[in-house]
Amino acid sequence: MATKTKLDALINKVSKPKAGFPEIQRTADLTIKSESPAKALDIARDLLESPVYQARMLATYLLGRLAGSMPETMKLLRQRVSRDPDWRVQEALAQTFDTICEQAGYQESLPLIKDWLGDDNPSVRRAATEGLRVWTSRPYFKANPEVAITLLRGLRADESEYVRRSVGGALKDIAKKHKTLVNRELKTWDLSDKKIQQTKLLVAKSGGSVGPVRKTVVKKAAAKKAAPKKATGKKAASKKAVKKTAVKKATPKKAASRKSASKKVAKKTASKKTVKKTVVKKKVTKKTKKK
């Protein structure tokens, strides 16, 4: 059993907010380098008991790295880790399965791959189908794509939708470079089986129904299309000009009214001055006559 201090330090390290899959894998590599295989196995066993999902992910990666020298780790992965309720631990299991096959060689791992693909537990089957994606990017399968297609074919009508989705996605990946091979395979499928129908649709389309995150994106896109578009450039400028003109027409012409008022005042003032001048002139005339 590992010391509590060491376990706590590892759990604190991998459970930080920024610690994702790559960081936890790096921690597993460092632990393998710094500890003996027996000690690393003890640490992995203890981490599997943790309520922290990142700790159980770390345990999964440790077990995968020990699989080459300690075959008993395969039992823990297959019987214990595959039953973990957290999806992130299941992703770690899929990645770990690929690591095990890579270390042993993909061609040499064919018996193991077939064994996991035939397991009663859907999480074990899915770990194999998902872990090896993209199948034809892996050595051996890259040169033998038909072998990968044949192995995946066996799960086209799997009882678990979880597995069928992975199979459909894996075949869709392969079809990007080997479309003819995949299409030839699909033509042999009995589409009277609804499960096979769904798998084929997953190969042909996007890989399944819209998930929670994608639904939000779709809703936003629909709302954006439905909403009136804001005018840009010249259109926006012309709209502003029209708006100003409309406001100008709607409001009384204050400037014009002020000018007319000032003209009237000026007129009155001028007429008053004229009258005053006339009166003064008459008085001057009368005085002149008297003289």
VENVENSUL-V44046 format. One record per run of one state. SS is the DSSP state (2 for helix, 1 for strand, 0 for the rest). FROM is the first residue (numbers start at 1). TO is the last residue. Records with the same first field share a line. If there is no record, write none. Layout:
SS = FROM-TO, FROM-TO
//
This chain:
0 = 1-3, 15-20, 35-36, 48-52, 67-71, 80-80, 84-86, 105-109, 118-121, 132-134, 138-144, 154-160, 176-178, 187-193, 205-211, 227-232, 251-253, 291-291
2 = 4-14, 21-34, 37-47, 53-66, 72-79, 81-83, 87-104, 110-117, 122-131, 135-137, 145-153, 161-175, 179-186, 194-204, 212-226, 233-250, 254-290
//
